[in-house]
Amino acid sequence: MAALRRYTSCLRYVSYISLLSAKTHCQNAARQFPRTCSKHGGMLTLVRKYSENVATNSANSSLESVLVSGSLDEVMKMVNSETDMIINNHDKCTVTREEVEKALNGVDVEEICYIETPHCYTRSCFYIRCKNENSLAEAVNLARTQLPGRADIHSIKESLMKFVPNMARARSLSLQIDNFKYEASKEDILKWLSPVEVKDLFFIKRGKACIEFKNEKDRDEVFLSKNNTDWNGRVVYISGYIRRDVFIDIKTKYGKET
């Protein structure tokens, strides 16, 4: 009898360990399942899926990665004019991710990407991919009614020739410097920029010049330290610059004036 009780206890212990192991395995597996967002009745619901969304999740991650650090050609290969829209932030109106998500609550949005474009008039933007044309139209209309009136909101199809040059300026090693004194010479500008080394410098017109740098570090250092600063009694403005050959290439590939 005692042996039977010991045998029963042993079975219960083994069962308990098996259940505990199975529970831990399920929890670990659940953590590894990719999560995708879907919306039902205006509520954002996290839906766990197993294999069918792995590709989608990877594509979403690669979209933001390419928009932020890919080449201009790589960016344009990712653009979908049927489903994508953009919200540009500029000096007169800046919206936050929370405001964008709130405005688009209830719309079938696949991804919201944030891109910094400090060398452009639009200092940053939200690039939004919707599920289809209908959800794109709904998202654009909602954003225009829910976000501040000065917000710059367009479908990519409407704003392509604004988006492409901005992406080009963000990747350019050249900056345009405006509003310095007319009598300033090339040597004066180089001295003002010292100790940063300049690859090329030429005047666009009086008080305006283009400067090309050797690397992104030098470009960003000049932009951050010199933009909107006083130089010989004039406030100097700096923005991204697209060289003429790049500008012509953009027009040739994408077919419209900027």
C-alpha positions as semicolon CSV with decimal commas, in nm:
position;residue;x (nm);y (nm);z (nm)
1;M;0,000;0,000;0,000
2;A;0,282;0,235;0,095
3;A;0,453;0,151;-0,234
4;L;0,133;0,238;-0,423
5;R;0,109;0,576;-0,248
6;R;0,472;0,652;-0,336
7;Y;0,407;0,553;-0,699
8;T;0,096;0,781;-0,718
9;S;0,289;1,074;-0,566
10;C;0,566;1,022;-0,816
11;L;0,316;1,031;-1,105
12;R;0,164;1,356;-0,972
13;Y;0,511;1,514;-0,945
14;V;0,605;1,411;-1,298
15;S;0,271;1,549;-1,429
16;Y;0,326;1,877;-1,245
17;I;0,678;1,915;-1,389
18;S;0,549;1,834;-1,739
19;L;0,272;2,094;-1,713
20;L;0,514;2,355;-1,578
21;S;0,759;2,283;-1,861
22;A;0,482;2,304;-2,121
23;K;0,356;2,635;-1,977
24;T;0,707;2,785;-1,982
25;H;0,759;2,666;-2,340
26;C;0,430;2,825;-2,450
27;Q;0,516;3,154;-2,279
28;N;0,858;3,162;-2,445
29;A;0,706;3,079;-2,782
30;A;0,444;3,352;-2,738
31;R;0,718;3,608;-2,676
32;Q;0,879;3,509;-3,003
33;F;0,562;3,540;-3,209
34;P;0,570;3,863;-3,413
35;R;0,308;4,115;-3,319
36;T;0,115;4,314;-3,570
37;C;-0,134;4,590;-3,515
38;S;-0,490;4,580;-3,637
39;K;-0,780;4,805;-3,558
40;H;-1,135;4,701;-3,479
41;G;-1,408;4,947;-3,385
42;G;-1,160;5,228;-3,331
43;M;-0,958;5,029;-3,077
44;L;-0,597;4,932;-3,135
45;T;-0,559;4,560;-3,070
46;L;-0,237;4,364;-3,062
47;V;-0,290;4,043;-3,252
48;R;-0,036;3,764;-3,227
49;K;0,030;3,573;-3,543
50;Y;0,286;3,307;-3,610
51;S;0,441;3,267;-3,955
52;E;0,231;3,465;-4,202
53;N;0,336;3,801;-4,057
54;V;0,709;3,742;-4,032
55;A;0,761;3,878;-4,384
56;T;0,529;4,174;-4,318
57;N;0,708;4,259;-3,995
58;S;1,046;4,245;-4,170
59;A;0,918;4,460;-4,456
60;N;0,793;4,722;-4,210
61;S;1,127;4,733;-4,034
62;S;1,313;4,762;-4,364
63;L;1,083;5,046;-4,477
64;E;1,184;5,276;-4,194
65;S;1,548;5,168;-4,219
66;V;1,563;5,253;-4,591
67;L;1,381;5,584;-4,544
68;V;1,628;5,687;-4,276
69;S;1,958;5,561;-4,414
70;G;1,909;5,411;-4,762
71;S;2,022;5,571;-5,086
72;L;1,778;5,785;-5,284
73;D;1,723;5,503;-5,535
74;E;1,654;5,256;-5,252
75;V;1,404;5,499;-5,099
76;M;1,219;5,541;-5,428
77;K;1,194;5,165;-5,476
78;M;1,012;5,143;-5,141
79;V;0,765;5,423;-5,217
80;N;0,410;5,315;-5,299
81;S;0,206;5,603;-5,438
82;E;-0,119;5,407;-5,395
83;T;-0,094;5,355;-5,018
84;D;0,158;5,604;-4,873
85;M;0,118;5,952;-4,728
86;I;0,340;6,205;-4,556
87;I;0,302;6,460;-4,278
88;N;0,580;6,721;-4,292
89;N;0,694;6,904;-3,980
90;H;0,827;7,256;-4,035
91;D;0,912;7,562;-3,826
92;K;0,550;7,686;-3,819
93;C;0,387;7,355;-3,730
94;T;0,523;7,041;-3,564
95;V;0,311;6,742;-3,470
96;T;0,410;6,450;-3,246
97;R;0,378;6,076;-3,302
98;E;0,109;6,063;-3,033
99;E;-0,096;6,326;-3,217
100;V;-0,058;6,137;-3,546
101;E;-0,160;5,804;-3,390
102;K;-0,460;5,966;-3,221
103;A;-0,572;6,135;-3,544
104;L;-0,548;5,808;-3,740
105;N;-0,708;5,589;-3,474
106;G;-0,953;5,356;-3,647
107;V;-0,777;5,368;-3,986
108;D;-0,608;5,056;-4,123
109;V;-0,247;5,178;-4,105
110;E;0,040;4,935;-4,152
111;E;0,327;5,153;-4,034
112;I;0,415;5,502;-3,917
113;C;0,781;5,594;-3,979
114;Y;0,956;5,900;-3,838
115;I;1,229;6,061;-4,051
116;E;1,450;6,353;-3,952
117;T;1,543;6,586;-4,237
118;P;1,720;6,871;-4,052
119;H;1,880;7,020;-4,365
120;C;1,540;7,079;-4,529
121;Y;1,259;7,329;-4,478
122;T;1,059;7,033;-4,350
123;R;1,276;6,947;-4,050
124;S;1,118;6,606;-4,002
125;C;0,825;6,404;-4,130
126;F;0,601;6,107;-4,065
127;Y;0,589;5,864;-4,354
128;I;0,273;5,655;-4,324
129;R;0,185;5,338;-4,511
130;C;-0,183;5,245;-4,525
131;K;-0,328;4,908;-4,618
132;N;-0,496;5,017;-4,942
133;E;-0,621;5,318;-5,141
134;N;-0,940;5,349;-4,937
135;S;-0,757;5,357;-4,605
136;L;-0,512;5,610;-4,754
137;A;-0,795;5,846;-4,852
138;E;-0,949;5,806;-4,506
139;A;-0,614;5,869;-4,334
140;V;-0,543;6,186;-4,534
141;N;-0,890;6,327;-4,463
142;L;-0,874;6,244;-4,092
143;A;-0,525;6,390;-4,054
144;R;-0,633;6,713;-4,223
145;T;-0,932;6,752;-3,991
146;Q;-0,775;6,627;-3,666
147;L;-0,426;6,781;-3,681
148;P;-0,342;7,156;-3,661
149;G;-0,439;7,367;-3,960
150;R;-0,080;7,445;-4,060
151;A;0,018;7,078;-4,077
152;D;0,154;6,982;-4,420
153;I;-0,038;6,664;-4,509
154;H;-0,039;6,494;-4,849
155;S;-0,053;6,159;-5,015
156;I;0,284;6,069;-5,167
157;K;0,125;6,090;-5,512
158;E;0,036;6,457;-5,444
159;S;0,370;6,543;-5,287
160;L;0,624;6,324;-5,465
161;M;0,821;6,612;-5,614
162;K;0,854;6,768;-5,270
163;F;0,943;6,441;-5,100
164;V;1,216;6,334;-5,347
165;P;1,426;6,655;-5,327
166;N;1,394;6,650;-4,947
167;M;1,531;6,297;-4,939
168;A;1,811;6,408;-5,175
169;R;1,898;6,710;-4,958
170;A;1,905;6,491;-4,647
171;R;2,166;6,269;-4,820
172;S;2,368;6,546;-4,984
173;L;2,709;6,648;-4,850
174;S;2,643;7,004;-4,970
175;L;2,489;7,292;-4,776
176;Q;2,356;7,625;-4,898
177;I;2,447;7,931;-4,692
178;D;2,226;8,238;-4,723
179;N;2,223;8,599;-4,607
180;F;2,591;8,666;-4,543
181;K;2,735;9,002;-4,641
182;Y;2,773;9,060;-5,016
183;E;3,137;9,156;-4,986
184;A;3,235;8,829;-4,812
185;S;3,500;8,639;-5,010
186;K;3,569;8,268;-5,042
187;E;3,857;8,308;-4,797
188;D;3,624;8,479;-4,545
189;I;3,380;8,189;-4,560
190;L;3,655;7,927;-4,524
191;K;3,791;8,113;-4,221
192;W;3,439;8,132;-4,071
193;L;3,398;7,755;-4,114
194;S;3,744;7,668;-3,977
195;P;3,858;7,416;-3,855
196;V;3,615;7,216;-4,072
197;E;3,767;7,135;-4,411
198;V;3,569;7,212;-4,726
199;K;3,580;7,002;-5,042
200;D;3,428;7,266;-5,272
201;L;3,277;7,613;-5,243
202;F;3,111;7,831;-5,505
203;F;2,886;8,136;-5,505
204;I;2,529;8,091;-5,629
205;K;2,472;8,467;-5,620
206;R;2,565;8,756;-5,392
207;G;2,508;8,660;-5,030
208;K;2,445;8,295;-5,117
209;A;2,695;8,011;-5,158
210;C;2,711;7,632;-5,182
211;I;2,961;7,442;-4,974
212;E;3,043;7,073;-5,024
213;F;3,200;6,879;-4,739
214;K;3,410;6,564;-4,731
215;N;3,180;6,371;-4,498
216;E;2,850;6,380;-4,309
217;K;3,020;6,459;-3,976
218;D;3,164;6,788;-4,104
219;R;2,838;6,877;-4,280
220;D;2,633;6,818;-3,965
221;E;2,882;7,002;-3,745
222;V;2,856;7,314;-3,960
223;F;2,478;7,292;-3,984
224;L;2,432;7,257;-3,607
225;S;2,689;7,520;-3,508
226;K;2,638;7,786;-3,777
227;N;2,270;7,779;-3,876
228;N;2,073;8,085;-3,756
229;T;2,383;8,248;-3,607
230;D;2,519;8,601;-3,637
231;W;2,811;8,657;-3,873
232;N;2,933;9,014;-3,913
233;G;2,594;9,156;-3,815
234;R;2,385;8,928;-4,041
235;V;2,188;8,619;-3,935
236;V;2,307;8,336;-4,160
237;Y;2,069;8,059;-4,267
238;I;2,182;7,714;-4,375
239;S;1,986;7,447;-4,562
240;G;2,048;7,135;-4,767
241;Y;2,159;7,181;-5,127
242;I;2,117;6,961;-5,433
243;R;2,382;7,011;-5,698
244;R;2,250;7,081;-6,045
245;D;2,348;6,740;-6,184
246;V;2,157;6,563;-5,905
247;F;1,857;6,791;-5,958
248;I;1,851;6,713;-6,331
249;D;1,879;6,340;-6,255
250;I;1,578;6,363;-6,020
251;K;1,371;6,541;-6,285
252;T;1,473;6,285;-6,547
253;K;1,381;5,986;-6,330
254;Y;1,063;6,116;-6,170
255;G;0,937;6,345;-6,441
256;K;0,816;6,664;-6,280
257;E;0,942;7,004;-6,176
258;T;1,003;7,050;-5,804
